[in-house]
Amino acid sequence: MDEPDDPRFLTTDQAAKLLTLSKRTLERLRVDGTGPAYYKLGRGKRTRVVYRLVDLIKWIAQHTSTSEYDDAGQTPDNDREVQKQSVPESDTADDEGAEAVLESWPTNG
């Protein structure tokens, strides 16, 4: 399956809580273009920003690190080789993780 058939969206507050980020940090990531995919619903002052759960999980998977040195491109002081674990490029692995989270996610009904 390419994407879970789940229509639920999360508000910025809910997404920030799920990602354990502050709402302000998530907003900054959105403005910088470095955050998870989002959708704008409505127009003008009534515009709402929402996130699909599967997009949040994909974003998390894309930002997985195995070392503090991964992000900065540095190596440890003792010059040992830092081994990086690769994150699967296919969407199917991400979708499987998303499906597991969706199954445990509370519904509003």
C-alpha positions in Angstrom: 0.0 0.0 0.0 1.4 3.4 -0.9 -0.3 5.4 1.8 -2.6 4.6 4.7 -6.2 5.2 4.0 -6.6 7.4 7.0 -8.1 10.9 6.6 -7.1 12.2 10.0 -5.2 15.4 10.3 -3.4 16.8 13.3 -3.3 20.4 14.3 0.0 22.2 14.9 -0.5 21.7 18.7 -1.1 17.9 18.2 1.8 17.5 15.8 4.2 19.4 18.1 3.1 17.2 21.0 3.6 14.0 18.9 7.1 15.2 17.8 7.9 16.4 21.3 8.7 19.8 20.0 7.2 23.2 21.0 4.5 24.6 18.8 6.9 27.6 18.1 9.7 25.2 16.9 7.3 23.4 14.6 6.1 26.7 13.2 9.8 27.8 12.6 10.6 24.6 10.8 7.5 25.2 8.6 8.7 28.7 7.8 12.2 27.5 7.1 11.0 24.8 4.9 12.8 22.1 6.9 9.8 20.7 8.8 7.3 18.0 7.9 4.8 18.4 5.0 1.7 20.3 6.0 -1.5 21.5 4.4 -3.3 24.8 4.6 -7.1 24.6 4.8 -9.2 27.7 4.3 -8.4 31.2 3.3 -7.4 34.4 4.8 -7.6 34.7 8.6 -9.4 31.4 8.8 -6.6 29.4 7.3 -5.6 26.4 9.4 -2.4 24.4 9.1 -2.7 20.7 9.6 -0.4 17.7 9.3 -1.1 14.1 8.2 0.3 11.6 10.6 2.0 9.6 7.8 3.9 12.8 6.8 5.1 13.3 10.4 6.3 9.7 10.6 8.1 10.0 7.2 9.8 13.2 8.4 11.0 11.5 11.6 12.4 8.6 9.6 14.2 11.1 7.3 15.9 12.8 10.3 17.1 9.7 12.1 20.7 9.9 13.3 22.9 7.3 14.9 25.5 9.7 16.2 25.8 13.3 17.4 28.4 13.7 14.6 26.0 12.8 11.8 24.5 16.3 11.4 27.7 18.3 11.5 29.7 16.0 9.3 32.3 15.8 12.1 34.2 12.8 13.4 34.9 12.0 17.0 38.1 13.4 18.6 39.8 10.1 18.6 39.5 9.9 14.7 37.6 6.6 14.8 35.2 6.1 11.9 31.6 6.8 12.8 29.4 4.3 11.2 26.1 5.6 10.0 23.0 3.5 9.7 21.1 4.2 6.5 17.4 5.0 6.6 15.3 3.1 4.0 14.6 5.3 1.0 11.4 3.5 0.1 8.1 4.8 1.3 6.8 1.3 2.2 8.9 1.1 5.3 7.6 4.5 6.5 4.0 3.5 5.7 4.3 0.4 7.8 5.5 2.4 10.7 2.7 4.9 10.1 0.1 2.2 10.0 1.2 0.9 13.4 0.9 4.5 14.9 -2.5 4.9 13.2 -3.8 1.8 14.8 -3.0 3.1 18.3 -4.0 6.7 17.6 -7.2 7.8 19.4 -10.2 8.6 17.2 -12.6 11.5 17.8 -15.7 9.4 17.4 
